[in-house]
Amino acid sequence: MARLTGPTAALAGTPVGVQGHGVWAGRRQLVVRFAGEAETAVMYTAEALAQELKRLLAKTTFHSLAVSGRDTLGHAEYLAAVFAAWEPTLPVLLDTDGQRPEAVRDLRRWLRMLQVTLAADAGAALVERALHTLREAAGADLEHALVLDVTEQTSDGQLLRIVEQAHEASERVAVIVHPSAQAEAAGLDRRWSVLLEQATSRHADVRLVRRIPPPLGLR
């Protein structure tokens, strides 16, 4: 049981598995997942989590460590304390909704990849904050990616506009497009080939990627 002294956070666990979405989909990862409001949580001090990560990494091999869950950059101070107690020995991916761009600089020394996950039909204010986060990542010389979750309500125009905006924010960003669950279930038709062609004409690194669903795929 973690001691409740120093920086603490509510975690939904430190699962081991295959990344189900995003730029490193298919990679075997150790995950630090911050708990959402409806999830069962355990309180960890930064020191306790650092010790847990050391223990797990001594047992087997992973491609990387993924930091995910609710409001990851809202826990920047806590993560900095974890990484100060345990210097990461493998690449760290942090997945965020992109709404706290100012927190990127606090963690840049420990991150390899900063991934912004966004609904492809998100409103203008959410998109602008996400783009600001990508610009911060580019300025910090981090690898960075924009993951677009397409829904049934997403139009091709909305998706292509975000790709254009991502290119304006950073020419180095990897853009990952996940089709909706309904589209995947029905089988991806020619629309997706045409859409990918149009997106690639706007930004060179656009990838159409199927998710790896649970229980194998983690997020």
C-alpha positions as YAML, in Angstrom:
chain: A
units: angstrom
residues:
- id: 1
  name: MET
  ca: [0.00, 0.00, 0.00]
- id: 2
  name: ALA
  ca: [1.40, 3.38, -1.03]
- id: 3
  name: ARG
  ca: [2.25, 5.87, 1.71]
- id: 4
  name: LEU
  ca: [0.13, 8.99, 1.30]
- id: 5
  name: THR
  ca: [2.98, 11.48, 1.67]
- id: 6
  name: GLY
  ca: [4.43, 13.74, -0.99]
- id: 7
  name: PRO
  ca: [2.82, 14.10, -4.43]
- id: 8
  name: THR
  ca: [0.05, 11.55, -4.94]
- id: 9
  name: ALA
  ca: [-2.23, 10.55, -7.80]
- id: 10
  name: ALA
  ca: [-5.18, 8.24, -8.36]
- id: 11
  name: LEU
  ca: [-4.19, 5.51, -10.79]
- id: 12
  name: ALA
  ca: [-6.35, 2.95, -12.54]
- id: 13
  name: GLY
  ca: [-3.34, 0.67, -12.52]
- id: 14
  name: THR
  ca: [-0.05, -0.10, -14.23]
- id: 15
  name: PRO
  ca: [-1.19, -2.68, -16.79]
- id: 16
  name: VAL
  ca: [1.04, -4.52, -19.24]
- id: 17
  name: GLY
  ca: [-0.15, -5.06, -22.78]
- id: 18
  name: VAL
  ca: [-0.25, -4.02, -26.41]
- id: 19
  name: GLN
  ca: [-0.89, -0.38, -27.27]
- id: 20
  name: GLY
  ca: [-4.25, -0.29, -29.02]
- id: 21
  name: HIS
  ca: [-4.20, 3.13, -30.67]
- id: 22
  name: GLY
  ca: [-1.98, 5.93, -31.82]
- id: 23
  name: VAL
  ca: [1.49, 6.28, -33.22]
- id: 24
  name: TRP
  ca: [2.94, 3.27, -31.33]
- id: 25
  name: ALA
  ca: [-0.05, 0.96, -31.81]
- id: 26
  name: GLY
  ca: [1.03, -2.67, -31.66]
- id: 27
  name: ARG
  ca: [3.95, -2.03, -29.31]
- id: 28
  name: ARG
  ca: [4.23, -3.98, -26.06]
- id: 29
  name: GLN
  ca: [4.11, -1.41, -23.29]
- id: 30
  name: LEU
  ca: [4.01, -0.85, -19.58]
- id: 31
  name: VAL
  ca: [1.23, 1.65, -18.90]
- id: 32
  name: VAL
  ca: [0.70, 4.22, -16.17]
- id: 33
  name: ARG
  ca: [-2.99, 5.05, -16.36]
- id: 34
  name: PHE
  ca: [-4.55, 7.93, -14.44]
- id: 35
  name: ALA
  ca: [-8.04, 7.06, -13.24]
- id: 36
  name: GLY
  ca: [-11.17, 8.65, -14.61]
- id: 37
  name: GLU
  ca: [-14.12, 9.61, -12.43]
- id: 38
  name: ALA
  ca: [-15.91, 6.26, -12.84]
- id: 39
  name: GLU
  ca: [-12.83, 4.03, -12.56]
- id: 40
  name: THR
  ca: [-11.59, 2.14, -9.53]
- id: 41
  name: ALA
  ca: [-8.47, 3.94, -8.34]
- id: 42
  name: VAL
  ca: [-5.51, 3.33, -6.05]
- id: 43
  name: MET
  ca: [-3.56, 6.24, -4.60]
- id: 44
  name: TYR
  ca: [0.16, 6.16, -5.31]
- id: 45
  name: THR
  ca: [2.83, 8.50, -4.07]
- id: 46
  name: ALA
  ca: [5.44, 9.42, -6.67]
- id: 47
  name: GLU
  ca: [8.02, 7.38, -4.77]
- id: 48
  name: ALA
  ca: [5.76, 4.33, -4.61]
- id: 49
  name: LEU
  ca: [5.05, 4.46, -8.35]
- id: 50
  name: ALA
  ca: [8.76, 4.85, -9.10]
- id: 51
  name: GLN
  ca: [9.49, 1.70, -7.08]
- id: 52
  name: GLU
  ca: [6.64, -0.17, -8.79]
- id: 53
  name: LEU
  ca: [7.97, 0.73, -12.24]
- id: 54
  name: LYS
  ca: [11.46, -0.45, -11.28]
- id: 55
  name: ARG
  ca: [10.00, -3.75, -10.06]
- id: 56
  name: LEU
  ca: [7.95, -4.38, -13.20]
- id: 57
  name: LEU
  ca: [10.76, -3.45, -15.58]
- id: 58
  name: ALA
  ca: [13.09, -5.91, -13.86]
- id: 59
  name: LYS
  ca: [10.76, -8.78, -14.74]
- id: 60
  name: THR
  ca: [10.39, -8.49, -18.52]
- id: 61
  name: THR
  ca: [11.06, -6.38, -21.61]
- id: 62
  name: PHE
  ca: [8.91, -3.59, -23.05]
- id: 63
  name: HIS
  ca: [9.17, -1.30, -26.04]
- id: 64
  name: SER
  ca: [8.16, 1.72, -24.00]
- id: 65
  name: LEU
  ca: [6.25, 3.22, -21.10]
- id: 66
  name: ALA
  ca: [2.89, 4.82, -21.91]
- id: 67
  name: VAL
  ca: [1.32, 7.48, -19.70]
- id: 68
  name: SER
  ca: [-2.40, 7.65, -20.41]
- id: 69
  name: GLY
  ca: [-5.82, 8.14, -18.86]
- id: 70
  name: ARG
  ca: [-7.58, 11.23, -17.58]
- id: 71
  name: ASP
  ca: [-5.83, 14.61, -17.86]
- id: 72
  name: THR
  ca: [-2.27, 13.32, -18.04]
- id: 73
  name: LEU
  ca: [-0.66, 16.76, -18.36]
- id: 74
  name: GLY
  ca: [-2.69, 17.90, -15.38]
- id: 75
  name: HIS
  ca: [-0.41, 15.56, -13.40]
- id: 76
  name: ALA
  ca: [2.84, 17.06, -14.71]
- id: 77
  name: GLU
  ca: [4.19, 17.89, -11.23]
- id: 78
  name: TYR
  ca: [3.47, 14.35, -10.03]
- id: 79
  name: LEU
  ca: [5.09, 12.76, -13.10]
- id: 80
  name: ALA
  ca: [8.15, 14.96, -12.70]
- id: 81
  name: ALA
  ca: [8.49, 13.68, -9.14]
- id: 82
  name: VAL
  ca: [8.15, 10.07, -10.33]
- id: 83
  name: PHE
  ca: [10.82, 10.52, -12.98]
- id: 84
  name: ALA
  ca: [13.10, 12.34, -10.57]
- id: 85
  name: ALA
  ca: [12.92, 9.28, -8.30]
- id: 86
  name: TRP
  ca: [13.27, 6.88, -11.25]
- id: 87
  name: GLU
  ca: [15.07, 8.01, -14.39]
- id: 88
  name: PRO
  ca: [13.25, 6.28, -17.26]
- id: 89
  name: THR
  ca: [15.27, 3.49, -18.84]
- id: 90
  name: LEU
  ca: [12.98, 3.12, -21.87]
- id: 91
  name: PRO
  ca: [11.16, 5.55, -24.18]
- id: 92
  name: VAL
  ca: [8.19, 7.35, -22.62]
- id: 93
  name: LEU
  ca: [5.01, 8.15, -24.57]
- id: 94
  name: LEU
  ca: [2.54, 10.56, -23.01]
- id: 95
  name: ASP
  ca: [-0.98, 10.62, -24.44]
- id: 96
  name: THR
  ca: [-2.98, 13.80, -23.82]
- id: 97
  name: ASP
  ca: [-6.11, 15.58, -24.98]
- id: 98
  name: GLY
  ca: [-3.91, 18.59, -25.67]
- id: 99
  name: GLN
  ca: [-5.69, 21.03, -23.38]
- id: 100
  name: ARG
  ca: [-2.68, 21.90, -21.18]
- id: 101
  name: PRO
  ca: [0.06, 22.98, -23.61]
- id: 102
  name: GLU
  ca: [1.91, 24.94, -20.94]
- id: 103
  name: ALA
  ca: [2.70, 21.69, -19.08]
- id: 104
  name: VAL
  ca: [4.77, 20.18, -21.91]
- id: 105
  name: ARG
  ca: [7.93, 22.06, -20.92]
- id: 106
  name: ASP
  ca: [7.76, 20.61, -17.39]
- id: 107
  name: LEU
  ca: [8.14, 17.05, -18.69]
- id: 108
  name: ARG
  ca: [10.13, 17.42, -21.90]
- id: 109
  name: ARG
  ca: [13.40, 16.08, -20.46]
- id: 110
  name: TRP
  ca: [11.81, 12.67, -19.81]
- id: 111
  name: LEU
  ca: [9.51, 12.21, -22.81]
- id: 112
  name: ARG
  ca: [10.30, 10.66, -26.17]
- id: 113
  name: MET
  ca: [6.85, 10.96, -27.77]
- id: 114
  name: LEU
  ca: [4.01, 13.35, -27.01]
- id: 115
  name: GLN
  ca: [0.74, 12.20, -28.52]
- id: 116
  name: VAL
  ca: [-2.37, 14.38, -28.73]
- id: 117
  name: THR
  ca: [-5.60, 12.40, -29.16]
- id: 118
  name: LEU
  ca: [-8.56, 14.35, -30.45]
- id: 119
  name: ALA
  ca: [-12.00, 13.66, -31.88]
- id: 120
  name: ALA
  ca: [-11.81, 14.57, -35.56]
- id: 121
  name: ASP
  ca: [-15.00, 16.62, -35.22]
- id: 122
  name: ALA
  ca: [-13.87, 18.52, -32.11]
- id: 123
  name: GLY
  ca: [-14.81, 22.18, -31.77]
- id: 124
  name: ALA
  ca: [-12.50, 25.02, -32.77]
- id: 125
  name: ALA
  ca: [-11.38, 25.86, -29.23]
- id: 126
  name: LEU
  ca: [-10.38, 22.27, -28.46]
- id: 127
  name: VAL
  ca: [-8.53, 21.98, -31.77]
- id: 128
  name: GLU
  ca: [-6.61, 25.22, -31.20]
- id: 129
  name: ARG
  ca: [-5.43, 24.07, -27.75]
- id: 130
  name: ALA
  ca: [-4.39, 20.73, -29.21]
- id: 131
  name: LEU
  ca: [-2.42, 22.47, -31.97]
- id: 132
  name: HIS
  ca: [-0.79, 24.70, -29.34]
- id: 133
  name: THR
  ca: [0.34, 21.52, -27.55]
- id: 134
  name: LEU
  ca: [1.85, 20.17, -30.78]
- id: 135
  name: ARG
  ca: [3.73, 23.43, -31.29]
- id: 136
  name: GLU
  ca: [5.08, 23.19, -27.74]
- id: 137
  name: ALA
  ca: [6.23, 19.61, -28.41]
- id: 138
  name: ALA
  ca: [7.92, 20.64, -31.64]
- id: 139
  name: GLY
  ca: [9.62, 23.55, -29.86]
- id: 140
  name: ALA
  ca: [10.86, 21.17, -27.17]
- id: 141
  name: ASP
  ca: [12.29, 18.90, -29.91]
- id: 142
  name: LEU
  ca: [10.05, 15.99, -28.88]
- id: 143
  name: GLU
  ca: [8.68, 13.44, -31.30]
- id: 144
  name: HIS
  ca: [4.99, 14.24, -31.57]
- id: 145
  name: ALA
  ca: [1.81, 12.87, -33.07]
- id: 146
  name: LEU
  ca: [-1.81, 13.87, -33.57]
- id: 147
  name: VAL
  ca: [-4.28, 10.99, -33.27]
- id: 148
  name: LEU
  ca: [-7.67, 11.69, -34.83]
- id: 149
  name: ASP
  ca: [-10.60, 9.56, -33.72]
- id: 150
  name: VAL
  ca: [-13.15, 9.63, -36.54]
- id: 151
  name: THR
  ca: [-16.81, 9.32, -35.55]
- id: 152
  name: GLU
  ca: [-19.90, 8.76, -37.67]
- id: 153
  name: GLN
  ca: [-20.51, 12.51, -37.47]
- id: 154
  name: THR
  ca: [-17.05, 13.47, -38.80]
- id: 155
  name: SER
  ca: [-17.12, 14.88, -42.33]
- id: 156
  name: ASP
  ca: [-14.23, 14.51, -44.74]
- id: 157
  name: GLY
  ca: [-13.93, 18.29, -44.77]
- id: 158
  name: GLN
  ca: [-13.51, 18.46, -40.99]
- id: 159
  name: LEU
  ca: [-10.81, 15.80, -41.05]
- id: 160
  name: LEU
  ca: [-8.88, 17.39, -43.90]
- id: 161
  name: ARG
  ca: [-9.04, 20.81, -42.26]
- id: 162
  name: ILE
  ca: [-7.47, 19.47, -39.07]
- id: 163
  name: VAL
  ca: [-4.73, 17.78, -41.12]
- id: 164
  name: GLU
  ca: [-3.99, 21.15, -42.75]
- id: 165
  name: GLN
  ca: [-3.90, 22.86, -39.36]
- id: 166
  name: ALA
  ca: [-1.61, 20.17, -37.94]
- id: 167
  name: HIS
  ca: [0.80, 20.71, -40.85]
- id: 168
  name: GLU
  ca: [0.80, 24.46, -40.15]
- id: 169
  name: ALA
  ca: [1.57, 23.74, -36.49]
- id: 170
  name: SER
  ca: [4.43, 21.33, -37.23]
- id: 171
  name: GLU
  ca: [5.71, 19.81, -40.44]
- id: 172
  name: ARG
  ca: [7.18, 16.97, -38.35]
- id: 173
  name: VAL
  ca: [3.95, 15.77, -36.73]
- id: 174
  name: ALA
  ca: [2.77, 12.23, -37.42]
- id: 175
  name: VAL
  ca: [-0.99, 12.24, -38.05]
- id: 176
  name: ILE
  ca: [-2.76, 8.99, -37.20]
- id: 177
  name: VAL
  ca: [-6.35, 8.55, -38.41]
- id: 178
  name: HIS
  ca: [-8.48, 5.91, -36.69]
- id: 179
  name: PRO
  ca: [-11.72, 5.12, -38.55]
- id: 180
  name: SER
  ca: [-14.90, 4.86, -36.54]
- id: 181
  name: ALA
  ca: [-15.84, 1.50, -35.04]
- id: 182
  name: GLN
  ca: [-18.83, 1.33, -37.39]
- id: 183
  name: ALA
  ca: [-16.63, 1.89, -40.45]
- id: 184
  name: GLU
  ca: [-14.20, -0.79, -39.33]
- id: 185
  name: ALA
  ca: [-17.02, -3.25, -38.70]
- id: 186
  name: ALA
  ca: [-18.49, -2.63, -42.16]
- id: 187
  name: GLY
  ca: [-15.11, -2.88, -43.88]
- id: 188
  name: LEU
  ca: [-13.16, 0.12, -45.09]
- id: 189
  name: ASP
  ca: [-14.30, 1.10, -48.58]
- id: 190
  name: ARG
  ca: [-12.79, 3.27, -51.32]
- id: 191
  name: ARG
  ca: [-13.78, 6.43, -49.47]
- id: 192
  name: TRP
  ca: [-10.89, 5.87, -47.08]
- id: 193
  name: SER
  ca: [-8.37, 5.44, -49.89]
- id: 194
  name: VAL
  ca: [-9.51, 8.71, -51.47]
- id: 195
  name: LEU
  ca: [-9.51, 10.46, -48.09]
- id: 196
  name: LEU
  ca: [-5.98, 9.28, -47.35]
- id: 197
  name: GLU
  ca: [-4.82, 10.51, -50.75]
- id: 198
  name: GLN
  ca: [-6.33, 13.93, -50.09]
- id: 199
  name: ALA
  ca: [-4.88, 14.08, -46.57]
- id: 200
  name: THR
  ca: [-1.41, 13.08, -47.76]
- id: 201
  name: SER
  ca: [-1.47, 15.88, -50.34]
- id: 202
  name: ARG
  ca: [-1.81, 18.28, -47.39]
- id: 203
  name: HIS
  ca: [0.70, 16.64, -45.02]
- id: 204
  name: ALA
  ca: [3.25, 13.96, -45.90]
- id: 205
  name: ASP
  ca: [2.95, 11.80, -42.77]
- id: 206
  name: VAL
  ca: [-0.70, 10.75, -42.49]
- id: 207
  name: ARG
  ca: [-1.45, 7.15, -41.54]
- id: 208
  name: LEU
  ca: [-4.75, 5.27, -41.62]
- id: 209
  name: VAL
  ca: [-4.59, 2.79, -38.73]
- id: 210
  name: ARG
  ca: [-7.09, 0.30, -37.31]
- id: 211
  name: ARG
  ca: [-7.30, 0.13, -33.54]
- id: 212
  name: ILE
  ca: [-6.38, -3.02, -31.65]
- id: 213
  name: PRO
  ca: [-9.49, -3.59, -29.51]
- id: 214
  name: PRO
  ca: [-9.58, -4.83, -25.89]
- id: 215
  name: PRO
  ca: [-8.74, -7.11, -24.26]
- id: 216
  name: LEU
  ca: [-5.48, -7.26, -26.24]
- id: 217
  name: GLY
  ca: [-5.33, -3.58, -27.05]
- id: 218
  name: LEU
  ca: [-4.74, -1.11, -24.23]
- id: 219
  name: ARG
  ca: [-5.28, 2.61, -24.09]
...
